[in-house]
Amino acid sequence: MQTIYPEKLEHYLQQNGVPSILLVFGDDLLLRNDALSSIRKYLSSDDLERIHWLQSKDFDWQQLSSGEQSMSLFGNKRLLELELPDNKPGRDGSAALTEYAQNQSENDIFVVIGDRLKKETQNSRWFKALAERGPLVRTQSPDKSQLPAFIHQRAKRYQLTLATGVPEKLSDWFEGNLLALDQELSKWQLLSSDGIITEEFLQTSIDDVSRFSVFALQESIQQQDYEGALHRLNRLLDEENDFHRLIWILQREVQLLSALQKAQQTQTDTNALFRQFMIWPNQQPGYHKRASQLRPITLLGAQRLIERIEAALKLDSGESPLILTTHLLSLLCCNNADAINQTLSVFSHGIEPNEQFIHL
């Protein structure tokens, strides 16, 4: 089975033309749309009819059978697109696809579209029958290590130049949602006066929109910007983000800082730790600095607060997750019990430096 990756698809089409059957499978919507756009664009000069089918529970597979296919109104070629939302056509669909692969009309170009490709699908009879007739275009999300290079190339489509550190920052923000990244790049093409995207430009752009990333919240914590952290927390919650995911991100932050602090005390190499938490090299000095600044009791208090937040979310302990999260941000940003007492008026009492937190 021949496999083509999205960045090579246009070259393949120019060299070989569009095969009679194409399989476009992968979990990334942006890359999938790119692949389909390239195929349609290449065929745009042909006088053909495009038909798009979305498989549903009551989908009529007879539409594919050679005896039931209706000819194009003008007898021209047809581009048939079949979307399989879960990659499972079922028994009838499997039989219909296998038969179609064996008896395809010479007037048809058939594109099958699906999600992430698993071995179960690749080993199915229908998939093997189609793969014998045409290549697989794998539209899989790039690995995180490959994302900065992908983003750098993507920015060039919009005549944008990304300053040092920006591709890594965008990788954190948009991992798993490249479609949103592409929308931002399109917008920045209009907003940037010189086409150069710096970290300062990103900061301004983020502050001007309502959709905030949890990674932007992390940056406020690293910069000890308590007011900025609260602002971003409120905007995240306004956008109805998953509170559980937000707490997971903060828990990961505390775990990393705690582990870094122990490594610094024991003079242990931290490279493996950064690899485990997937921290970019340009971010590592900031984490080292923050771990050395925080007091051990602060991180202990943060760990205990996360336990209380989880109890509030999962066990309905009666405490407010929002208030506890606000308290957590104070600890991580201020690193000072006195400062926390001054900034948090929602608590009935302050936090003493040696206070023991409730361990749930």
ABEGO torsion letter per residue (X at the ends): XBBBBAAAAAAAAAAAEBBABBBBBEABAAAAAAAAAAAAAAAAABBBBBBBBBBBAABBAAAABAAABBBBAAGBBBBBBBBBAAGBAEAAAAAAAAAAAAABBAABBBBBBBBBBBAAAAABAAAAAAAAABBBBBBBBBBAAAAAAAAAAAAAAAGBBBBBGAAAAAAAAABGBAAAAAAAAAAAAAABAAGBBBAAAAAAAAAABABBBAAAAAAAAAAGBAAAAAAAAAAAAAAGBBAAAAAAAAAAAAAAAAAAAAAAAAGBBAAAAAAAAGBBAAAAAAAAAAAAABBAAAAAAAAAAAAAAAAAAAAGAGBBAAAAAAAAAAAAAAGBAAAAAAABAABABBBBAABBBBBX
